[in-house]
Amino acid sequence: MSRSNLIDVPRLAGASDLLGVDKYTTALIKFISTASMPITMAI
């Protein structure tokens, strides 16, 4: 069994975005909230 020092825990609210995904999250939220028709998305 291999070991890792990575810990899988959600980041706390207000913590810095170390992976740079906040801009994609914000864009996806904006797209979903302004879509004028039903949509299906796969992530």
mmCIF file of the N, C-alpha and C atoms, coordinates in Angstrom:
data_MODEL
# 
_entry.id   MODEL 
# 
loop_
_atom_site.group_PDB 
_atom_site.id 
_atom_site.type_symbol 
_atom_site.label_atom_id 
_atom_site.label_alt_id 
_atom_site.label_comp_id 
_atom_site.label_asym_id 
_atom_site.label_entity_id 
_atom_site.label_seq_id 
_atom_site.pdbx_PDB_ins_code 
_atom_site.Cartn_x 
_atom_site.Cartn_y 
_atom_site.Cartn_z 
_atom_site.occupancy 
_atom_site.B_iso_or_equiv 
_atom_site.pdbx_formal_charge 
_atom_site.auth_seq_id 
_atom_site.auth_comp_id 
_atom_site.auth_asym_id 
_atom_site.auth_atom_id 
_atom_site.pdbx_PDB_model_num 
ATOM 1   N N  . MET A 1 1  ? 0.847   -1.178 0.000   1.00 0.00 ? 1  MET A N  1 
ATOM 2   C CA . MET A 1 1  ? 0.000   0.000  0.000   1.00 0.00 ? 1  MET A CA 1 
ATOM 3   C C  . MET A 1 1  ? 0.893   1.242  0.000   1.00 0.00 ? 1  MET A C  1 
ATOM 4   N N  . SER A 1 2  ? 0.662   2.126  -0.962  1.00 0.00 ? 2  SER A N  1 
ATOM 5   C CA . SER A 1 2  ? 1.452   3.358  -1.006  1.00 0.00 ? 2  SER A CA 1 
ATOM 6   C C  . SER A 1 2  ? 0.802   4.416  -0.117  1.00 0.00 ? 2  SER A C  1 
ATOM 7   N N  . ARG A 1 3  ? 1.600   5.312  0.352   1.00 0.00 ? 3  ARG A N  1 
ATOM 8   C CA . ARG A 1 3  ? 1.111   6.387  1.218   1.00 0.00 ? 3  ARG A CA 1 
ATOM 9   C C  . ARG A 1 3  ? 1.318   7.721  0.533   1.00 0.00 ? 3  ARG A C  1 
ATOM 10  N N  . SER A 1 4  ? 0.493   8.659  0.888   1.00 0.00 ? 4  SER A N  1 
ATOM 11  C CA . SER A 1 4  ? 0.580   9.986  0.309   1.00 0.00 ? 4  SER A CA 1 
ATOM 12  C C  . SER A 1 4  ? 0.395   11.010 1.411   1.00 0.00 ? 4  SER A C  1 
ATOM 13  N N  . ASN A 1 5  ? 0.955   12.176 1.212   1.00 0.00 ? 5  ASN A N  1 
ATOM 14  C CA . ASN A 1 5  ? 0.771   13.248 2.194   1.00 0.00 ? 5  ASN A CA 1 
ATOM 15  C C  . ASN A 1 5  ? -0.348  14.198 1.780   1.00 0.00 ? 5  ASN A C  1 
ATOM 16  N N  . LEU A 1 6  ? -1.141  13.817 0.766   1.00 0.00 ? 6  LEU A N  1 
ATOM 17  C CA . LEU A 1 6  ? -2.283  14.619 0.348   1.00 0.00 ? 6  LEU A CA 1 
ATOM 18  C C  . LEU A 1 6  ? -3.487  14.309 1.228   1.00 0.00 ? 6  LEU A C  1 
ATOM 19  N N  . ILE A 1 7  ? -4.182  15.328 1.639   1.00 0.00 ? 7  ILE A N  1 
ATOM 20  C CA . ILE A 1 7  ? -5.360  15.174 2.485   1.00 0.00 ? 7  ILE A CA 1 
ATOM 21  C C  . ILE A 1 7  ? -6.567  15.669 1.700   1.00 0.00 ? 7  ILE A C  1 
ATOM 22  N N  . ASP A 1 8  ? -7.570  14.833 1.576   1.00 0.00 ? 8  ASP A N  1 
ATOM 23  C CA . ASP A 1 8  ? -8.758  15.175 0.791   1.00 0.00 ? 8  ASP A CA 1 
ATOM 24  C C  . ASP A 1 8  ? -9.803  15.812 1.699   1.00 0.00 ? 8  ASP A C  1 
ATOM 25  N N  . VAL A 1 9  ? -9.682  17.118 1.890   1.00 0.00 ? 9  VAL A N  1 
ATOM 26  C CA . VAL A 1 9  ? -10.655 17.872 2.675   1.00 0.00 ? 9  VAL A CA 1 
ATOM 27  C C  . VAL A 1 9  ? -11.036 19.120 1.885   1.00 0.00 ? 9  VAL A C  1 
ATOM 28  N N  . PRO A 1 10 ? -12.294 19.545 1.972   1.00 0.00 ? 10 PRO A N  1 
ATOM 29  C CA . PRO A 1 10 ? -12.694 20.762 1.268   1.00 0.00 ? 10 PRO A CA 1 
ATOM 30  C C  . PRO A 1 10 ? -11.963 21.978 1.829   1.00 0.00 ? 10 PRO A C  1 
ATOM 31  N N  . ARG A 1 11 ? -11.714 22.952 0.977   1.00 0.00 ? 11 ARG A N  1 
ATOM 32  C CA . ARG A 1 11 ? -11.068 24.161 1.490   1.00 0.00 ? 11 ARG A CA 1 
ATOM 33  C C  . ARG A 1 11 ? -12.093 24.985 2.255   1.00 0.00 ? 11 ARG A C  1 
ATOM 34  N N  . LEU A 1 12 ? -11.644 25.708 3.209   1.00 0.00 ? 12 LEU A N  1 
ATOM 35  C CA . LEU A 1 12 ? -12.523 26.531 4.031   1.00 0.00 ? 12 LEU A CA 1 
ATOM 36  C C  . LEU A 1 12 ? -12.985 27.753 3.248   1.00 0.00 ? 12 LEU A C  1 
ATOM 37  N N  . ALA A 1 13 ? -14.153 28.247 3.580   1.00 0.00 ? 13 ALA A N  1 
ATOM 38  C CA . ALA A 1 13 ? -14.686 29.446 2.929   1.00 0.00 ? 13 ALA A CA 1 
ATOM 39  C C  . ALA A 1 13 ? -13.712 30.594 3.138   1.00 0.00 ? 13 ALA A C  1 
ATOM 40  N N  . GLY A 1 14 ? -13.385 31.277 2.069   1.00 0.00 ? 14 GLY A N  1 
ATOM 41  C CA . GLY A 1 14 ? -12.461 32.402 2.155   1.00 0.00 ? 14 GLY A CA 1 
ATOM 42  C C  . GLY A 1 14 ? -11.004 32.023 2.004   1.00 0.00 ? 14 GLY A C  1 
ATOM 43  N N  . ALA A 1 15 ? -10.701 30.716 1.960   1.00 0.00 ? 15 ALA A N  1 
ATOM 44  C CA . ALA A 1 15 ? -9.314  30.280 1.779   1.00 0.00 ? 15 ALA A CA 1 
ATOM 45  C C  . ALA A 1 15 ? -8.890  30.543 0.342   1.00 0.00 ? 15 ALA A C  1 
ATOM 46  N N  . SER A 1 16 ? -7.589  30.699 0.130   1.00 0.00 ? 16 SER A N  1 
ATOM 47  C CA . SER A 1 16 ? -7.110  31.008 -1.218  1.00 0.00 ? 16 SER A CA 1 
ATOM 48  C C  . SER A 1 16 ? -7.321  29.831 -2.174  1.00 0.00 ? 16 SER A C  1 
ATOM 49  N N  . ASP A 1 17 ? -7.476  30.156 -3.437  1.00 0.00 ? 17 ASP A N  1 
ATOM 50  C CA . ASP A 1 17 ? -7.714  29.174 -4.499  1.00 0.00 ? 17 ASP A CA 1 
ATOM 51  C C  . ASP A 1 17 ? -6.363  28.694 -5.029  1.00 0.00 ? 17 ASP A C  1 
ATOM 52  N N  . LEU A 1 18 ? -5.819  27.655 -4.461  1.00 0.00 ? 18 LEU A N  1 
ATOM 53  C CA . LEU A 1 18 ? -4.486  27.188 -4.824  1.00 0.00 ? 18 LEU A CA 1 
ATOM 54  C C  . LEU A 1 18 ? -4.425  26.544 -6.210  1.00 0.00 ? 18 LEU A C  1 
ATOM 55  N N  . LEU A 1 19 ? -5.536  26.033 -6.709  1.00 0.00 ? 19 LEU A N  1 
ATOM 56  C CA . LEU A 1 19 ? -5.539  25.370 -8.009  1.00 0.00 ? 19 LEU A CA 1 
ATOM 57  C C  . LEU A 1 19 ? -6.044  26.264 -9.141  1.00 0.00 ? 19 LEU A C  1 
ATOM 58  N N  . GLY A 1 20 ? -6.511  27.444 -8.815  1.00 0.00 ? 20 GLY A N  1 
ATOM 59  C CA . GLY A 1 20 ? -6.962  28.383 -9.836  1.00 0.00 ? 20 GLY A CA 1 
ATOM 60  C C  . GLY A 1 20 ? -8.264  27.999 -10.514 1.00 0.00 ? 20 GLY A C  1 
ATOM 61  N N  . VAL A 1 21 ? -9.197  27.413 -9.794  1.00 0.00 ? 21 VAL A N  1 
ATOM 62  C CA . VAL A 1 21 ? -10.450 26.983 -10.402 1.00 0.00 ? 21 VAL A CA 1 
ATOM 63  C C  . VAL A 1 21 ? -11.617 27.926 -10.128 1.00 0.00 ? 21 VAL A C  1 
ATOM 64  N N  . ASP A 1 22 ? -11.422 28.931 -9.311  1.00 0.00 ? 22 ASP A N  1 
ATOM 65  C CA . ASP A 1 22 ? -12.519 29.846 -8.976  1.00 0.00 ? 22 ASP A CA 1 
ATOM 66  C C  . ASP A 1 22 ? -13.093 30.536 -10.200 1.00 0.00 ? 22 ASP A C  1 
ATOM 67  N N  . LYS A 1 23 ? -12.256 30.918 -11.154 1.00 0.00 ? 23 LYS A N  1 
ATOM 68  C CA . LYS A 1 23 ? -12.767 31.609 -12.339 1.00 0.00 ? 23 LYS A CA 1 
ATOM 69  C C  . LYS A 1 23 ? -13.663 30.689 -13.162 1.00 0.00 ? 23 LYS A C  1 
ATOM 70  N N  . TYR A 1 24 ? -13.359 29.397 -13.214 1.00 0.00 ? 24 TYR A N  1 
ATOM 71  C CA . TYR A 1 24 ? -14.200 28.448 -13.942 1.00 0.00 ? 24 TYR A CA 1 
ATOM 72  C C  . TYR A 1 24 ? -15.501 28.185 -13.197 1.00 0.00 ? 24 TYR A C  1 
ATOM 73  N N  . THR A 1 25 ? -15.417 28.112 -11.885 1.00 0.00 ? 25 THR A N  1 
ATOM 74  C CA . THR A 1 25 ? -16.609 27.918 -11.065 1.00 0.00 ? 25 THR A CA 1 
ATOM 75  C C  . THR A 1 25 ? -17.570 29.085 -11.239 1.00 0.00 ? 25 THR A C  1 
ATOM 76  N N  . THR A 1 26 ? -17.044 30.286 -11.181 1.00 0.00 ? 26 THR A N  1 
ATOM 77  C CA . THR A 1 26 ? -17.863 31.484 -11.333 1.00 0.00 ? 26 THR A CA 1 
ATOM 78  C C  . THR A 1 26 ? -18.508 31.525 -12.719 1.00 0.00 ? 26 THR A C  1 
ATOM 79  N N  . ALA A 1 27 ? -17.749 31.206 -13.756 1.00 0.00 ? 27 ALA A N  1 
ATOM 80  C CA . ALA A 1 27 ? -18.287 31.213 -15.116 1.00 0.00 ? 27 ALA A CA 1 
ATOM 81  C C  . ALA A 1 27 ? -19.374 30.155 -15.281 1.00 0.00 ? 27 ALA A C  1 
ATOM 82  N N  . LEU A 1 28 ? -19.183 28.975 -14.715 1.00 0.00 ? 28 LEU A N  1 
ATOM 83  C CA . LEU A 1 28 ? -20.177 27.909 -14.814 1.00 0.00 ? 28 LEU A CA 1 
ATOM 84  C C  . LEU A 1 28 ? -21.462 28.289 -14.084 1.00 0.00 ? 28 LEU A C  1 
ATOM 85  N N  . ILE A 1 29 ? -21.341 28.868 -12.916 1.00 0.00 ? 29 ILE A N  1 
ATOM 86  C CA . ILE A 1 29 ? -22.519 29.326 -12.159 1.00 0.00 ? 29 ILE A CA 1 
ATOM 87  C C  . ILE A 1 29 ? -23.279 30.379 -12.961 1.00 0.00 ? 29 ILE A C  1 
ATOM 88  N N  . LYS A 1 30 ? -22.547 31.325 -13.564 1.00 0.00 ? 30 LYS A N  1 
ATOM 89  C CA . LYS A 1 30 ? -23.198 32.377 -14.363 1.00 0.00 ? 30 LYS A CA 1 
ATOM 90  C C  . LYS A 1 30 ? -23.911 31.774 -15.574 1.00 0.00 ? 30 LYS A C  1 
ATOM 91  N N  . PHE A 1 31 ? -23.262 30.826 -16.244 1.00 0.00 ? 31 PHE A N  1 
ATOM 92  C CA . PHE A 1 31 ? -23.868 30.192 -17.414 1.00 0.00 ? 31 PHE A CA 1 
ATOM 93  C C  . PHE A 1 31 ? -25.144 29.450 -17.039 1.00 0.00 ? 31 PHE A C  1 
ATOM 94  N N  . ILE A 1 32 ? -25.105 28.669 -15.962 1.00 0.00 ? 32 ILE A N  1 
ATOM 95  C CA . ILE A 1 32 ? -26.270 27.889 -15.543 1.00 0.00 ? 32 ILE A CA 1 
ATOM 96  C C  . ILE A 1 32 ? -27.420 28.809 -15.125 1.00 0.00 ? 32 ILE A C  1 
ATOM 97  N N  . SER A 1 33 ? -27.098 29.860 -14.402 1.00 0.00 ? 33 SER A N  1 
ATOM 98  C CA . SER A 1 33 ? -28.164 30.736 -13.900 1.00 0.00 ? 33 SER A CA 1 
ATOM 99  C C  . SER A 1 33 ? -28.781 31.604 -14.990 1.00 0.00 ? 33 SER A C  1 
ATOM 100 N N  . THR A 1 34 ? -28.096 31.782 -16.121 1.00 0.00 ? 34 THR A N  1 
ATOM 101 C CA . THR A 1 34 ? -28.644 32.619 -17.187 1.00 0.00 ? 34 THR A CA 1 
ATOM 102 C C  . THR A 1 34 ? -29.100 31.823 -18.409 1.00 0.00 ? 34 THR A C  1 
ATOM 103 N N  . ALA A 1 35 ? -29.010 30.505 -18.372 1.00 0.00 ? 35 ALA A N  1 
ATOM 104 C CA . ALA A 1 35 ? -29.437 29.687 -19.504 1.00 0.00 ? 35 ALA A CA 1 
ATOM 105 C C  . ALA A 1 35 ? -30.937 29.864 -19.711 1.00 0.00 ? 35 ALA A C  1 
ATOM 106 N N  . SER A 1 36 ? -31.340 30.071 -20.950 1.00 0.00 ? 36 SER A N  1 
ATOM 107 C CA . SER A 1 36 ? -32.747 30.352 -21.230 1.00 0.00 ? 36 SER A CA 1 
ATOM 108 C C  . SER A 1 36 ? -33.548 29.100 -21.559 1.00 0.00 ? 36 SER A C  1 
ATOM 109 N N  . MET A 1 37 ? -32.906 27.955 -21.581 1.00 0.00 ? 37 MET A N  1 
ATOM 110 C CA . MET A 1 37 ? -33.612 26.709 -21.866 1.00 0.00 ? 37 MET A CA 1 
ATOM 111 C C  . MET A 1 37 ? -33.038 25.608 -20.976 1.00 0.00 ? 37 MET A C  1 
ATOM 112 N N  . PRO A 1 38 ? -33.755 24.517 -20.838 1.00 0.00 ? 38 PRO A N  1 
ATOM 113 C CA . PRO A 1 38 ? -33.205 23.394 -20.074 1.00 0.00 ? 38 PRO A CA 1 
ATOM 114 C C  . PRO A 1 38 ? -31.913 22.901 -20.738 1.00 0.00 ? 38 PRO A C  1 
ATOM 115 N N  . ILE A 1 39 ? -30.918 22.586 -19.940 1.00 0.00 ? 39 ILE A N  1 
ATOM 116 C CA . ILE A 1 39 ? -29.642 22.114 -20.466 1.00 0.00 ? 39 ILE A CA 1 
ATOM 117 C C  . ILE A 1 39 ? -29.215 20.848 -19.740 1.00 0.00 ? 39 ILE A C  1 
ATOM 118 N N  . THR A 1 40 ? -28.402 20.073 -20.390 1.00 0.00 ? 40 THR A N  1 
ATOM 119 C CA . THR A 1 40 ? -27.777 18.912 -19.775 1.00 0.00 ? 40 THR A CA 1 
ATOM 120 C C  . THR A 1 40 ? -26.279 19.115 -19.829 1.00 0.00 ? 40 THR A C  1 
ATOM 121 N N  . MET A 1 41 ? -25.607 18.920 -18.715 1.00 0.00 ? 41 MET A N  1 
ATOM 122 C CA . MET A 1 41 ? -24.159 19.107 -18.659 1.00 0.00 ? 41 MET A CA 1 
ATOM 123 C C  . MET A 1 41 ? -23.498 17.870 -18.094 1.00 0.00 ? 41 MET A C  1 
ATOM 124 N N  . ALA A 1 42 ? -22.346 17.568 -18.604 1.00 0.00 ? 42 ALA A N  1 
ATOM 125 C CA . ALA A 1 42 ? -21.537 16.469 -18.064 1.00 0.00 ? 42 ALA A CA 1 
ATOM 126 C C  . ALA A 1 42 ? -20.208 17.050 -17.614 1.00 0.00 ? 42 ALA A C  1 
ATOM 127 N N  . ILE A 1 43 ? -19.846 16.740 -16.419 1.00 0.00 ? 43 ILE A N  1 
ATOM 128 C CA . ILE A 1 43 ? -18.582 17.245 -15.878 1.00 0.00 ? 43 ILE A CA 1 
ATOM 129 C C  . ILE A 1 43 ? -17.705 16.060 -15.515 1.00 0.00 ? 43 ILE A C  1 
# 
